[in-house]
Amino acid sequence: MDKFSDQVAVITGGANGIGKTLAQALSKAGARVVIGDVNDELGEGLCSEIRAAGGKARYRHTDVSDSRSVSALVTEALSDEGRIDFMFNNAGIAIAADSRDLSLDHWRKVTDVNYWGVVYGSKFAFDVMAEQGHGHIVNIASLAGLIPFPTNLPYSATKHAVVGLSMSLRAEGADLGVKVSVVCPGFIDSNIFQASEMVNIPRTDVVESIPFKLVETEVAAANILNGVARNKAIIVFPTYAKIFWWLYRFQHSLTNSFALKTIRDMRKMRGKVPPN
Ligand code: NAD
């Protein structure tokens, strides 16, 4: 994709899953990637792989829940590379549970990464890009940011916030040369189902209960970059995600049965394991 050739792309949560595949696809397309993650071993390893294949990649330890850490990622990328063309605010976590089993600490943990992490990345990148007069912020939300996702309340709430933040910032950026897109995919075959905390429910049962075929991360990255290249505002895939989103906007009660099935299925598993 010519669009990304010699472009500087910063990716949070780029050591694994969707972020990793985005970093690989971008570097194959000729971009210089700067990866920020908490998993230094995977992040450094990925950068070495990209460089060994002839690409350009840097890694910096970054915890997106810490504003100073995200600020340092953006500042260092700017001083090393001279500009920032793309900022992928991708790092995210989930905690699956019946909401009665969630503590306020669970809520804060998800909010710190999924909401504040995107606020920090958007704010620092937007300031740089407005000054440059160009740039594209890509925030990875979820289908759970467009429709209800019972069993994952903090996740769904933070992803809805990311959609609102992104669409509002897109309007603010228009006259400043800064583009903003938000990505809202269905289920992707990443590490998130192993990394996620599951409270009072067994992980294997939760993973087996996912009602859709998982999209491969390579396919997800291709969909995301295709949407970004076309400057789409909201990038939604696969097809079932588009259908759910359309049904919810057309008549939200049409998606009630799916929401009810999701929580009823989960309640059958509730209490089968001690809290983890
Ligand atoms: P993943 O668990 O495979 O990868 C997440 C990456 O983020 C990991 O490298 C992890 O180390 C990193 N990370 C976690 N906490 C961090 C922090 N505080 N600071 C910096 N990095 C951190 O998950 P994924 O599925 O690739 O998730 C990427 C994004 O895609 C997330 O925002 C997620 O919510 C979103 N998403 C995932 C799916 C899905 O089904 N997998 C669907 C829709 C949206």
Boltz pocket constraint, residues with backbone or C-beta under 6 A from the ligand:
constraints:
  - pocket:
      binder: B
      contacts: [[A, 12], [A, 13], [A, 14], [A, 15], [A, 16], [A, 17], [A, 18], [A, 19], [A, 36], [A, 37], [A, 38], [A, 39], [A, 62], [A, 63], [A, 64], [A, 65], [A, 89], [A, 90], [A, 91], [A, 92], [A, 93], [A, 113], [A, 140], [A, 141], [A, 142], [A, 143], [A, 183], [A, 184], [A, 185], [A, 186], [A, 187], [A, 188], [A, 189], [A, 190], [A, 191], [A, 192], [A, 193], [A, 195]]
      max_distance: 6.0
